[in-house]
């Protein structure tokens, strides 16, 4: 199937994180093999622009539709969509 990667961290949470990074690297290598570097970078840029536009849209839609009292209760939404605020 493939070679076994040695795990250099200790503890379940650290090993989970390390394995997630291995899987991410493997998936990026597959993506590069399928699309090529240029197409992959273009797809990542397009997706980043989409996420930025979606976040701005959701932020304006939710902040306009909420009263001040309701807006204070939306801390998670505010932190997720606009981390600088």
C-alpha positions, 0 to 999 in steps of 0.5 A, a space after each residue: 500500500 505504501 510506506 508507514 510514516 513514523 510518528 514523532 509526537 507523543 499523546 493522542 491529540 498530538 498524534 491526531 494533529 500530525 496524522 491530519 497534516 500527513 493526510 493534508 500533504 498527501 491530498 495536496 500531492 494528489 491535487 497537484 498530480 491531477 491539476 498541475 500547480 497553475 490550475 491548483 493555485 487558480 482554484 485556491 484563489 477562486 475559492 478564497 475570493 468566494 469565501 471572502 464574498 460569502 463572509 461579507 454577504 453573511 455579515 451584512 445580512 445578519 447585522 442588518 436583520 438583528 436588533 442591538 440586543 440580538 446582535 450582542 448574542 451573536 459573538 460566535 458569528 462576529 468572531 467567525 466572519 469578522 475576526 478583526 472586530 
